[in-house]
Amino acid sequence: MFKTVLVANRGEIARRVLRACRALGVRSVAVYSEADAGWPHVTDADEAVLIGPAPARESYLNIERILEAARATRAEAIHPGYGFLSENWQFARACEEAGIAFIGPPWAVIRQMGEKVAARRLMATAGVPVVPGSDAPVKDLDEAQSTARAMGYPVMLKASGGGGGIGMARANDAGQLAQAFPTAQRRAQAAFGLADLYLERYLEEARHVEVQLFGDRDGAVVHLHERECSIQRRHQKLVEESPAPGLAPAVKLRLTAAAVAGATAVGYVNAGTMEFLVDRAGGFYFLEMNTRLQVEHPVTEEVTGLDLVQAQLRIAAGESLPWRQEEIRQRGAAIECRIYAEDPARNFMPSPGTITTLRLPGGEGIRVECGVAVGLAVSVHYDPLLAKLIARGQDREEALARMRQALAEFSVEGVKTTLPFLRAVVASERFTRGQVHTQLVEQGAFNG
C-alpha cells in the first residue's frame, strides 16, 4: 500500500477519499485554491498545499502545479476524485511519466473511452448494443442535417470529446438542429478542447441505468450491480438509487453481462461505470463509460457493504480484485439525493453566496457526504454540489421513507438549493411507484 496519497480535488469527494486513506493508514495530502483556504477538505488532510488562485484552470486543472505538490510532499499516488482532471488522459500520462501512480485506469484506456465516437465503435465490436447514431463526427451542419434526416428526428447532438451533459442538445427538427449546432460546438471546444460533434437517435422516455465496474491488472472484471439515474436536469443527475426499480431480472442479467464484456474488451483497471439507456421495451444501449469514480458511488456501497474508494487504492497499489463476482450481492435499497447550490425556480441556475445555516440530518440508515460548512462562500468557479444525502433501508419503501424524513430535516440557508425540488421528487406518486425516465424534470413532473 502507498505511504502517501495526494487528493487532486475539493469538497465532498476530496473528504471521501481522505477518509478512505485514514482507514488504510495512508498519509494524505490535500490541494486547495486560494478560494478554498479553510475548507473542510483542507483541514481533514495530514498536509495541504496551496496550488493557485480561484479559477480552476490556475489551480485544480493545472497539471504541473498538482505534480509539483505531489513531488514536494513525496506522494506516491494521486487520486483525482471526479470532475476536474479525473478523465484527463494527459494528466494520467503525466503522472505515469513522473513516477506517480494514478488511481484510476491506464491513460490509454481513458483516452480510448473519452473519445465518444471511438468508444461507440469499440463497444459495438465487443457486442455491446449502442444507441443508433453517426459512426464518425459530423463535419459541419449540412452533414449533421443529412445524418439526422436519415436517422429520423428527434436526435441528440453530443460532444465527441467528453460527457457530463456538456455540449449536448436535443433537436426535434432541422430548425432546432441548426440553432443548436454552433452552440454545442462552442461548448464542446471550451470544455474539452475539441469541437467535434456526433448524433444519436433520441430515445423517448428512456431510463438511464448504469453499471458499476471494477477491474484489476490480472484482467479480472466484476460488476457491482446497477444504479438508476433517470432524475436529471440538463442531462446531469439529481437522484440515484440501487437497485433500479422495476428492472426486469432478465434485462439486468444482460445489462451487467454487456457492461463486463465492454470493460474486459478495453482492458479496464480500477473503478469505472458503463452508462446505458433502457427503452420502454427493455432494450438497452451503451451511452458512455465514465473512467473514474462516480458521484453516486455511495448507493452501491450501501447496498453491497463494500468500500469502493479503499478498493481503488488497493488496486492502484497493485493488489488483485478483493471480491469474486458471486460474493457481490445487493442487500436492501439505497437512494441518493444531490444537494446543489442551485435555484430550481430559475431552471437550476447556480446560486453562489455564503452559507449562513447548515443543519444535517442523521438517524438509522442515513449517510451524509458534505463538503461545506457555515461561513464558507460557495464560489462561481466550481461545481455547486454542496452535499449528498443517502438513505438506506431493508427495501425501497423503507429507504424512501427515511429519505423523505432526512430531506425534511436538512437545512441550508444563505444560498438557494435543490432541497425543495428533491422533497417534491420523493413525495411524488410517480417516483414512489418507480416509474421514471430522463425527461420527467423537463416535462415539469415535479413542479407541483
C-alpha positions, 0 to 999 in steps of 0.5 A: 500500500502507498505511504502517501496519497495526494487528493487532486480535488475539493469538497465532498469527494476530496473528504471521501477519499481522505477518509478512505486513506485514514482507514488504510493508514495512508498519509494524505495530502490535500490541494486547495485554491486560494478560494478554498483556504479553510475548507473542510477538505483542507483541514481533514488532510495530514498536509495541504498545499496551496496550488493557485488562485480561484479559477480552476484552470490556475489551480485544480486543472493545472497539471504541473502545479498538482505534480509539483505538490505531489513531488514536494510532499513525496506522494506516491499516488494521486487520486483525482476524485471526479470532475476536474482532471479525473478523465484527463488522459494527459494528466494520467500520462503525466503522472505515469511519466513522473513516477506517480501512480494514478488511481484510476485506469491506464491513460490509454484506456481513458483516452480510448473511452473519452473519445465518444465516437471511438468508444461507440465503435469499440463497444459495438465490436465487443457486442455491446448494443449502442444507441443508433447514431453517426459512426464518425463526427459530423463535419459541419451542419449540412452533414449533421442535417443529412445524418439526422434526416436519415436517422429520423428526428428527434436526435441528440447532438453530443460532444465527441470529446467528453460527457457530463451533459456538456455540449449536448442538445436535443433537436426535434427538427432541422430548425432546432438542429441548426440553432443548436449546432454552433452552440454545442460546438462552442461548448464542446471546444471550451470544455474539452478542447475539441469541437467535434460533434456526433448524433444519436437517435433520441430515445423517448422516455428512456431510463438511464441505468448504469453499471458499476465496474471494477477491474484489476491488472490480472484482467479480472472484471466484476460488476457491482450491480446497477444504479438508476439515474433517470432524475436529471436536469440538463442531462446531469443527475439529481437522484440515484438509487440501487437497485433500479426499480422495476428492472426486469431480472432478465434485462439486468442479467444482460445489462451487467453481462454487456457492461463486463464484456465492454470493460474486459474488451478495453482492458479496464483497471480500477473503478469505472461505470458503463452508462446505458439507456433502457427503452420502454421495451427493455432494450438497452444501449451503451451511452458512455463509460465514465473512467473514474469514480462516480458521484453516486458511488455511495448507493452501491456501497450501501447496498453491497457493504463494500468500500469502493474508494479503499478498493481503488487504492488497493488496486492502484497499489497493485493488489488483485480484485478483493471480491469474486463476482458471486460474493457481490450481492445487493442487500436492501435499497439505497437512494441518493439525493444531490444537494446543489447550490442551485435555484430550481425556480430559475431552471437550476441556475447556480446560486453562489453566496455564503452559507449562513445555516447548515443543519444535517440530518442523521438517524438509522440508515442515513449517510451524509457526504458534505463538503461545506460548512457555515461561513464558507462562500460557495464560489462561481468557479466550481461545481455547486454540489454542496452535499449528498444525502443517502438513505438506506433501508431493508427495501425501497419503501423503507429507504424512501421513507427515511429519505423523505424524513432526512430531506425534511430535516436538512437545512441550508440557508444563505444560498438557494438549493435543490432541497425543495425540488428533491422533497417534491421528487420523493413525495411524488406518486410517480417516483414512489411507484418507480416509474421514471425516465430522463425527461420527467424534470423537463416535462415539469413532473415535479413542479407541483 
